[in-house]
Amino acid sequence: MVSFLDFEKQVATLDERIHELRASASDGVDIQSEIDKLEAKSAKMLSDIYRKLTPWQKTQVARHPERPHFKDYVAGIFEDFVPLAGDRAFADDHAIIGGLARLGTRKLLVIGHEKGDDTASRIKHNFGMGKPEGYRKAIRLMELADRFGLPVVSLVDTSGAFPGIQAEERGQAEAIARSTQACLELKVPMIAAIVGEGGSGGAIALAAANRVLMFEHAVYSVISPEGCASILWRTAEKAADAATAMQVTADDLKRLGVVDRIVPEPIGGAHRVRSVAIAALKKALGEELNDLAGKTPDALRTEREEKYLAMGQLAG
């Protein structure tokens, strides 16, 4: 059963009533018509809610614990995935996973953040917060893809890079900067997809791509709404106001030219019908890879350079 968010309480109440009716049904009593009415009402209510989500509500959807993660997208989109581990300097970071794969007949490299889906796996993957060795692994894999002419696909889903003391001692900022540089210097097509949270430098280190896709209810920002609120208002309770001011949603960022394409989600978010969300992303990735396939290495790098230099410029 789906875990409901705070703003979905009315839907949760209806679904609980439907569940009770199903459980109490007895032979000879036809309650299906009543169940059908309640299900239709629940579906309409959910549709109405998701048609007018606030930026803070979208942030909650992007963080939903049942939302698909890296391993789910790999299983549903790619074939013959072969993971490649380690940064060849310190260790293997389980928050960032990458390897060789196929999308249809096209061979490529896929890399991304893995948050985990239960307590044990979340601890193992450090809740998707990469350490320096994770970003150095990403650099190594991107250089490998460049050497063999393989397109790169990255799946971004992190609240940010890990801020621990040991990560800082091992050069977290430098690793993030060099990973961003590695993205920009690729001579092969690169497509990034913001599939959940895209937080701070920990996200951009895998997202400085030719094309940036973003799920309809994902968020992408330089800092979390709570972090922004704590700085501006000295309280995280203003997170909803911060999310609105920061323009973190896919619609905002598409309008601003930060992302290139919005990938639709099923009503109620990607966690409700995972297969539909995964299929939509697979279709979008295939189309964007086809569009970039004929470009020369110089054209790909120039396009990337112009794309990011143009961001933030004032017109007139």
Beta strands, then each sheet from edge to edge (+ up, - down):
strand 1: 79-83
strand 2: 96-103
strand 3: 106-113
strand 4: 152-158
strand 5: 190-199
strand 6: 211-215
strand 7: 219-221
strand 8: 261-263
sheet 1: 1+ 2- 3+ 4+ 5+ 6+ 8+
sheet 2: 1+ 2- 3+ 4+ 5+ 7+
end
